[in-house]
Amino acid sequence: MKINNKIENITKRIILRSQKTRELYLSQMLSQFDKGFSRSHLSCGNIVHAAAGCGTKDKAALGKNIVPNIAIITAYNDMLSAHKTYEDYPEILRKYSLKYNAVAQVAGAVPAMCDGVTQGQPGMEMSLFSRDVISLSTVLGLSHNMFDGVLCLGICDKIVPGLLIGGLKFGHLPTAFVPGGPMETGISNEEKSKIRQDFAEGKIDREALLKGESDSYHSPGTCTFYGTANSNQMLMEIMGLQLPGSSFVNPVTELREILNEEVVKVIAQTSINKSFDKTLCNIVSEKTIVNAIIGLLATGGSTNHTIHLIAIAKAAGIIINWDDFSELSDIIPLLTRVYPNGAADVNHFHAAGGMGFLIYTLLENGLLHNDVNTILGFGLDKYTNEPKIKANKLVWEEGPKKSLNESIIRKVSNPFQLKSGLRMMSGNIGRAVMKISAIDSKQMIIQAEAIVFEEQDDLIMAFKNNELNKDFIAVLPFQGPKQNGMPELHQLTPTLTILQRRGFKVGLITDGRMSGASGKIPAAIHVVPEARDGGLISKIQTGDIILMNAITGELKCIDQNVNNRAIRTKDNRDVFGLGRELFFNMRAQVSSSEEGASFL
């Protein structure tokens, strides 16, 4: 179906805005594209260093320059459940590469922080910056210039964006992402949420909380709620950088293994049959980026991607901004309900039709660009197919044309909301992002007094002292990227949810982050200008009346004198502990949230 006129116009605007930077980027990638194998320019000394640790067969193949060499960039560690699945992947991928007349080498490893471990801890202040460190690490791994294709092993929050940003600097190579898959479903998300709230209210002890959390996060695999990690997986698939239907196949299953073999086959064959159209730089186009935004909006995905997608696009010479998100948000309906936007997890989403059905219904209604390149060739319609195993072989079958569970995923003609799950907010406080897909209609408009807190712990202490049993909007300034690295403020969610359930209208405004699991609380996050840049958020005082209207996108302080107040400041030079002091220069150089919060 022909693309929606409004989407087409937004895409044309992005293409026009990006013309110079995109042309420069593509010319740089074309200048590096080599129709022969990439190591043909290396000296014998260069090659023997790179091949010395290989087996005899691989060593001979690399030395004679007769087969492609595939780089593996891995984010493996066994502290992250999602990345524990990658422990044996290098050996497996090398085996498959030999089968398809290629060699594979681990070109490098990248750090992989877990936001679940660092929530509410000082280490969270380095989490966002880890994305750019991962980008640099990816570039270093590929800088040996020994490679004809790339396989990226990464899943979680900053890791996939970091791998993709780094990979785009080697956009002249064919590149694919290799997912590990989600852990199987544990206790229900509703039960998990209740356990957390019971602990916050003092109804259960820490031992009971630990058991509940363990029953939820219980095995290798990606966490099953629809936060940033699983939003990453959705994005890589809708952008054509993973195999169709591969994002949410559980680890250690026959289908997972056969899909791993297939992606090696695809990249090996693409590396042999050189085509500039099939390289990463030509897959990640303006239309692909628009498709990514649409996927995010249609699924009510992680707000982190209102930052990450801007940085990813920039790495490909494409310029997008929050206005693009906002205008697309008015066009794209909300089609899924996956926790925290509903009771289901990603395993339920996958079983109900998953990515194949989502892409099908968006394409059918002209809400996605079909005329894009993917790792399987031209056309996103290939991604409406599903992988199946028949006679021990992988086959692609037509995916479902109707939802198998309309409480989880729906057609465009019958959405959960006519407008998407993200809203761009603006007013005299600045510009911000709000995830509205889980917010009750009665909570969409809040006008209440502000209570300003310096840190998350201050709000939690006020709650424990019974000082917050009223309507209010919590304001947490000095949480932006330039101040302290923009940590996620998830510690606030259980407390604010309890107050909401007690019948109070509560909201949050911050220049920090809440990520993909911000729940049912109206939260205007990523505020720009941030407090450290002199944003009005630094001038708000306890008692000011704030209006947050998630329907119209209004975000303003009613007090007329607020502009005349002096700007508050807060020192960030004496930060130390856990190595945070090494990130001082990054905080000084980082761009704003709306510019991708990047120091690159």
C-alpha positions in Angstrom: 0.0 0.0 0.0 1.1 3.6 -0.7 2.8 5.2 2.2 0.6 7.6 4.3 1.0 11.2 2.9 1.9 12.7 6.3 4.6 10.1 6.8 5.9 10.7 3.3 6.1 14.4 3.9 7.9 13.9 7.3 10.4 11.6 5.6 11.0 14.0 2.7 11.7 16.8 5.3 14.2 14.5 7.0 15.9 13.7 3.7 16.1 17.4 2.8 17.4 18.4 6.2 20.0 15.6 6.1 21.1 16.0 2.5 24.6 17.4 3.0 25.5 15.2 6.0 24.0 12.1 4.4 25.8 12.6 1.1 29.1 13.1 3.0 28.5 9.9 5.0 27.7 7.8 2.0 30.6 9.1 0.0 32.9 8.2 2.9 31.5 4.7 3.1 31.7 4.2 -0.7 35.4 5.2 -0.6 36.0 2.3 1.8 34.0 -0.3 0.0 36.2 -2.9 -1.5 34.9 -5.4 -4.1 37.7 -7.7 -3.1 38.3 -9.1 0.3 39.3 -6.4 2.7 42.6 -7.8 3.9 44.1 -7.8 0.4 45.9 -4.5 1.2 47.5 -5.9 4.4 51.1 -7.0 4.5 52.0 -10.6 5.3 53.2 -9.4 8.7 49.8 -7.8 9.3 47.9 -11.0 8.4 50.0 -13.5 10.3 49.5 -11.5 13.5 45.7 -11.6 12.9 45.7 -15.3 12.0 48.3 -16.7 14.4 45.7 -17.9 16.9 43.5 -19.5 14.3 43.2 -23.2 13.4 45.1 -24.5 10.5 42.2 -24.3 8.0 41.2 -20.8 9.0 44.9 -19.7 8.9 45.3 -21.0 5.4 42.1 -19.4 4.2 43.0 -16.0 5.7 46.5 -16.1 4.3 45.5 -16.9 0.8 42.7 -14.3 0.9 40.2 -16.7 -0.7 37.2 -16.4 1.7 35.5 -13.6 3.6 36.4 -12.9 7.2 33.5 -12.1 9.5 34.0 -10.0 12.6 32.2 -10.9 15.7 31.7 -8.0 18.1 30.5 -9.4 21.4 28.9 -7.9 24.5 29.1 -11.2 26.4 29.4 -11.2 30.1 27.8 -13.6 32.5 26.5 -11.0 34.9 23.7 -9.9 32.4 21.2 -12.7 32.0 20.5 -11.5 28.4 24.2 -11.7 27.5 25.0 -14.9 29.4 23.4 -16.6 26.3 26.3 -15.4 24.2 28.9 -17.4 26.1 29.3 -20.1 23.5 28.3 -18.1 20.4 31.8 -17.4 19.1 32.6 -21.1 18.8 29.2 -21.8 17.3 29.4 -18.9 14.8 32.9 -20.0 13.7 31.6 -23.5 13.0 28.7 -22.1 10.9 31.1 -19.8 9.1 33.3 -22.7 7.9 30.1 -24.4 6.7 29.4 -21.4 4.5 32.9 -20.9 3.2 33.9 -18.1 5.5 36.0 -17.5 8.6 34.8 -15.8 11.7 36.9 -14.1 14.4 36.0 -12.3 17.6 37.2 -8.8 16.6 36.6 -7.3 19.9 34.4 -7.1 23.0 32.4 -4.2 24.3 31.3 -3.3 27.9 27.8 -4.3 28.9 26.3 -2.5 31.9 23.1 -3.8 33.4 20.7 -1.0 34.4 18.8 -3.5 36.5 21.9 -3.9 38.7 22.8 -0.2 38.8 19.3 1.2 39.5 19.5 3.7 42.3 23.2 3.1 42.6 26.1 5.5 41.8 27.1 3.4 38.8 23.9 4.4 37.0 25.5 7.8 36.4 27.8 6.1 33.9 25.1 4.0 32.1 24.1 6.4 29.4 27.8 7.2 28.7 28.5 3.5 28.2 26.7 3.7 24.9 29.4 6.0 23.4 32.1 3.9 25.1 30.6 0.8 23.3 30.6 2.7 20.0 34.3 3.5 20.4 35.0 -0.1 21.5 33.2 -1.4 18.4 35.3 0.9 16.1 38.5 -0.3 17.8 37.6 -3.9 17.3 36.9 -3.4 13.6 39.9 -1.0 13.1 42.2 -4.0 12.3 40.5 -3.8 8.9 40.6 -7.5 8.5 36.9 -8.0 7.9 34.3 -8.4 5.1 31.2 -8.6 7.3 30.1 -8.1 10.9 28.0 -9.9 13.4 27.0 -7.9 16.5 26.1 -9.8 19.7 24.2 -7.4 21.9 20.8 -7.0 23.4 20.4 -4.6 26.3 19.8 -1.0 26.9 22.8 1.1 25.7 24.6 -1.9 24.0 22.6 -2.2 20.8 22.6 1.5 20.1 26.3 1.6 20.9 27.1 -1.3 18.6 25.0 0.2 15.8 26.6 3.7 16.1 30.1 2.1 16.0 29.1 -0.3 13.3 27.9 2.6 11.1 31.4 3.9 11.0 32.2 0.7 9.1 28.9 1.0 7.2 30.7 -0.2 4.0 30.4 -3.7 5.4 27.3 -6.0 5.6 26.3 -6.2 9.2 23.6 -8.1 11.2 22.6 -8.3 14.8 22.3 -11.7 16.4 19.7 -11.8 19.3 19.9 -14.2 22.2 16.2 -14.3 23.0 14.1 -13.7 26.1 14.1 -15.9 29.2 10.9 -17.9 29.6 8.0 -16.3 31.5 8.3 -16.3 35.3 5.7 -15.0 37.7 3.2 -12.6 36.2 4.1 -8.9 35.9 1.1 -7.9 38.0 2.4 -10.2 40.8 5.9 -8.8 40.5 4.6 -5.2 40.6 2.5 -6.0 43.7 5.5 -7.5 45.5 7.5 -4.3 44.9 4.8 -2.1 46.1 4.2 -4.3 49.2 7.9 -3.9 50.0 7.8 -0.2 49.5 4.9 0.0 52.0 6.6 -2.2 54.5 4.1 -5.1 54.1 6.8 -7.7 53.3 10.5 -8.0 54.2 13.5 -8.0 52.0 13.7 -11.8 51.8 10.2 -11.9 50.3 11.1 -9.2 47.9 14.2 -11.0 46.8 12.3 -14.2 46.2 9.7 -12.4 44.1 12.4 -10.7 42.0 14.2 -14.0 41.6 11.0 -15.7 40.4 10.7 -13.0 37.8 14.3 -12.8 36.6 15.2 -16.5 36.8 17.4 -17.7 34.0 19.6 -16.8 31.0 17.8 -14.6 28.5 16.5 -11.1 28.2 14.2 -9.7 30.9 10.7 -10.2 29.6 9.1 -6.8 30.2 9.0 -4.3 27.3 11.7 -1.9 28.4 14.7 -0.7 26.5 16.3 -4.1 25.8 13.3 -5.5 24.1 12.6 -2.2 22.4 16.1 -2.7 21.0 15.1 -6.0 19.6 11.9 -4.6 18.0 14.0 -1.9 16.4 16.7 -4.1 15.0 14.0 -6.3 13.4 11.8 -3.4 12.0 15.0 -1.8 10.6 15.9 -5.0 8.8 19.0 -5.7 10.8 17.9 -9.0 12.3 16.2 -12.0 10.7 12.4 -11.9 10.5 10.8 -13.3 13.6 14.1 -13.8 15.4 13.9 -11.2 18.1 11.9 -13.1 20.7 12.7 -16.7 20.2 13.9 -18.2 23.5 17.5 -19.3 24.1 18.7 -22.9 23.9 15.9 -23.9 21.5 16.2 -25.6 18.2 14.7 -22.6 16.4 17.1 -20.2 18.1 20.1 -22.4 17.0 18.9 -22.7 13.4 18.3 -18.9 13.2 21.9 -18.4 14.4 23.1 -20.5 11.6 20.9 -18.7 9.1 22.2 -15.2 10.0 25.8 -16.5 9.5 24.8 -17.9 6.2 23.3 -14.5 5.1 26.3 -12.4 6.1 28.8 -14.9 4.7 27.0 -15.0 1.3 26.6 -11.2 1.3 30.3 -10.9 2.0 31.1 -13.1 -0.9 28.7 -11.5 -3.3 29.8 -7.9 -2.8 27.0 -5.3 -3.2 27.2 -1.8 -1.9 23.4 -1.8 -1.6 23.5 -4.6 1.0 26.0 -2.8 3.3 25.0 -1.4 6.6 25.1 2.2 5.4 22.5 1.5 2.8 20.2 -0.4 5.1 20.1 2.4 7.7 18.5 5.1 5.5 16.2 8.0 6.2 13.2 5.7 5.6 14.6 3.0 7.9 15.0 5.6 10.7 11.4 6.7 10.1 10.3 3.0 10.3 12.2 2.7 13.6 10.4 5.7 15.1 7.1 4.3 13.9 7.8 0.9 15.5 8.7 2.6 18.8 5.5 4.7 18.7 3.2 1.8 17.7 4.5 -0.4 20.5 4.8 2.2 23.2 8.5 1.4 23.5 11.2 2.8 25.6 11.6 6.5 26.0 15.4 6.0 25.9 15.1 5.7 22.2 14.0 9.3 21.8 17.6 9.8 22.7 19.3 6.8 21.1 17.6 7.0 17.7 18.8 10.6 17.3 22.4 9.5 18.0 22.1 6.4 15.7 20.7 8.5 12.9 23.5 11.1 13.3 26.1 8.3 12.9 24.5 7.6 9.5 24.5 11.3 8.5 20.7 11.6 9.2 19.3 14.5 11.3 16.1 13.9 13.2 14.6 15.6 16.2 11.7 15.5 18.7 9.5 17.4 16.3 9.7 14.3 14.0 8.7 12.0 16.9 5.9 14.4 17.8 4.3 14.6 14.4 4.6 10.9 13.8 3.1 10.3 17.2 -0.1 12.0 16.0 -0.4 9.6 13.1 0.7 6.3 14.5 -1.8 4.3 16.7 -0.8 2.3 19.8 -1.1 -1.4 18.7 0.4 -3.3 21.6 -0.1 -3.8 25.4 3.1 -5.3 26.8 4.2 -4.8 30.4 4.5 -2.1 31.8 1.8 -1.0 29.4 -0.2 -4.2 30.0 -0.2 -7.5 31.7 1.5 -9.5 29.0 5.3 -10.0 28.5 7.3 -10.3 25.3 6.8 -14.1 25.2 3.1 -13.5 25.1 3.5 -10.8 22.5 5.6 -13.1 20.3 2.9 -15.9 20.6 0.1 -13.5 19.8 1.6 -12.6 16.4 4.7 -10.7 17.4 6.8 -8.7 15.0 5.5 -10.3 11.8 1.9 -9.3 12.6 2.9 -5.8 13.8 4.9 -5.1 10.5 2.1 -6.6 8.4 -0.7 -4.4 9.8 1.5 -1.3 9.6 2.5 -2.0 6.0 -1.1 -2.9 5.1 -2.2 0.5 6.2 0.6 2.5 4.6 2.2 3.3 8.0 5.7 1.9 7.2 8.1 2.3 4.3 8.3 -1.0 2.4 10.9 0.3 -0.1 13.9 -0.2 2.1 17.0 -2.5 2.1 17.3 -5.2 4.7 19.9 -7.9 5.4 17.6 -10.2 3.3 17.5 -7.8 0.4 15.0 -5.2 -0.8 11.6 -4.8 0.8 10.4 -4.9 4.4 7.4 -7.2 3.5 9.8 -10.1 3.9 9.5 -9.3 7.6 5.9 -10.4 7.7 7.1 -14.0 7.4 7.8 -16.3 10.3 10.6 -18.8 10.7 9.6 -22.5 11.1 11.4 -25.8 11.3 10.3 -28.5 8.9 12.3 -31.7 8.3 15.1 -30.2 10.4 15.4 -27.2 8.0 14.5 -23.6 8.4 11.6 -22.4 6.2 9.8 -19.1 6.0 6.0 -19.2 6.2 3.4 -16.4 5.8 2.8 -14.8 9.2 -0.6 -14.3 10.9 -2.9 -11.8 9.3 -4.9 -11.4 12.4 -4.0 -11.0 16.1 -4.1 -14.2 18.1 -4.8 -12.2 21.3 -6.3 -8.8 21.0 -5.6 -7.9 24.6 -1.9 -7.9 23.5 -1.7 -6.8 19.9 -4.2 -5.4 17.5 -4.7 -4.3 13.9 -4.4 -0.6 12.9 -8.2 -0.6 12.3 -8.8 -1.5 16.0 -6.0 0.1 18.1 -5.7 0.5 21.8 -5.3 4.2 21.2 -5.7 6.3 18.1 -2.4 8.1 18.9 0.8 6.5 19.9 2.3 5.7 23.3 4.7 8.6 23.4 4.0 12.3 23.7 6.4 15.2 23.2 5.8 17.9 25.9 6.6 21.6 25.7 6.0 24.9 27.5 7.9 27.4 29.5 9.6 24.6 31.5 11.1 23.4 28.2 10.7 20.4 26.0 10.3 16.9 27.3 9.2 13.3 26.6 6.3 11.4 28.2 5.4 7.8 27.8 1.6 7.7 27.9 0.8 4.2 26.8 0.3 3.0 30.4 -1.3 6.1 31.9 -4.9 6.0 32.9 -7.1 8.6 31.1 -7.9 10.2 34.5 -4.2 10.9 35.1 -3.5 12.5 31.7 -4.0 16.1 33.0 -2.5 17.2 36.3 -2.4 20.6 37.8 -0.8 20.6 41.2 1.9 22.1 43.4 5.5 21.3 42.8 7.7 19.6 45.4 11.3 19.9 44.5 13.7 17.1 45.5 17.5 17.0 45.1 17.7 13.2 44.8 15.5 10.1 44.6 16.2 9.2 48.3 14.8 12.6 49.4 11.4 11.7 47.9 11.4 8.2 49.3 12.2 9.6 52.8 9.4 12.2 52.5 7.0 9.3 51.6 8.1 7.3 54.6 7.5 10.4 56.8 3.9 10.6 55.5 4.5 14.0 53.9 3.3 13.1 50.4 -0.4 12.1 50.9 -1.7 14.8 48.6 -1.8 15.8 44.9 1.7 17.0 43.8 4.2 17.0 41.0 7.7 15.9 42.0 10.4 18.0 40.4 14.0 16.5 40.2 16.4 18.9 38.5 20.1 18.4 38.0 19.7 14.8 36.7 20.6 15.6 33.1 23.6 14.4 31.0 25.8 17.4 31.7 25.2 17.3 35.4 25.6 13.6 36.4 25.2 11.5 33.2 21.4 11.3 33.3 20.7 8.3 35.5 17.4 6.5 35.4 15.1 7.3 38.3 13.3 4.0 38.7 13.4 4.0 42.5 10.6 6.6 42.3 8.1 4.4 40.4 6.9 2.1 43.2 6.5 5.0 45.7 4.6 7.3 43.2 2.4 4.3 42.1 1.4 3.7 45.7 0.4 7.4 46.1 -1.5 7.2 42.8 -3.4 4.1 44.1 -4.3 5.9 47.2 -6.3 8.3 45.1 -3.8 11.2 44.7 -2.8 12.8 41.4 1.0 12.6 41.2 3.4 13.3 38.4 7.1 13.8 37.8 9.3 16.3 35.9 13.0 15.8 35.5 15.9 16.3 33.2 16.9 12.7 34.0 15.5 9.4 32.6 12.9 6.9 33.5 13.4 4.5 30.6 11.0 1.9 29.2 9.4 0.8 32.4 8.1 4.1 33.8 4.7 2.6 34.3 1.5 4.5 35.0 3.0 7.7 36.4 2.8 10.8 34.2 6.5 11.6 33.9 7.9 14.5 31.8 11.5 13.4 31.4 14.6 14.3 29.4 13.7 18.0 30.0 15.7 20.4 27.9 17.3 22.8 28.6 18.6 20.8 31.5 19.2 22.5 34.9 22.9 22.7 34.4 22.3 24.6 31.2 20.2 27.1 33.1 16.9 25.6 32.1 13.8 26.8 33.9 13.5 23.5 35.7 16.3 24.8 37.9 14.2 27.8 38.9 11.1 25.9 40.0 10.4 26.0 43.8 8.3 23.9 46.1 4.7 25.3 46.0 4.8 26.5 42.4 1.7 25.4 40.5 2.6 23.1 37.5 0.4 22.0 34.6 1.1 18.7 32.9 -1.3 18.0 30.0 -0.4 14.7 28.3 -3.3 15.2 25.8 -2.2 18.6 24.5 1.5 18.3 25.4 1.5 21.3 27.6 4.2 21.5 30.3 4.4 24.8 32.2 4.9 26.5 35.5 1.9 28.8 36.2 3.8 31.1 38.5 4.5 34.3 36.5 7.6 35.2 38.6 9.5 32.0 37.8 11.4 33.6 34.9 12.8 36.4 37.1 14.3 34.0 39.6 18.0 33.4 39.8 19.3 30.2 38.2 20.3 27.6 40.8 23.5 25.8 40.3 24.9 22.5 41.6 28.6 21.5 41.5 29.5 18.3 39.6 33.3 18.5 39.8 33.7 16.6 43.0 32.0 13.4 41.9 34.1 10.3 42.7 33.7 6.6 43.4 33.3 3.7 41.1 35.4 5.5 38.6 32.9 8.3 37.9 35.6 10.9 38.1 37.0 9.5 34.8 33.8 10.6 33.1 34.1 14.3 34.0 35.2 15.4 30.5 32.4 13.4 28.9 29.8 15.3 31.1 31.5 18.6 30.0 31.2 17.7 26.3 27.9 15.8 26.1 25.2 17.2 23.9 21.6 17.7 25.0 19.0 15.0 25.3 17.3 16.2 22.1 20.6 16.0 20.3 21.2 12.4 21.3 23.1 13.0 24.6 26.4 12.0 23.0 30.0 13.2 23.6 31.1 11.8 20.2 
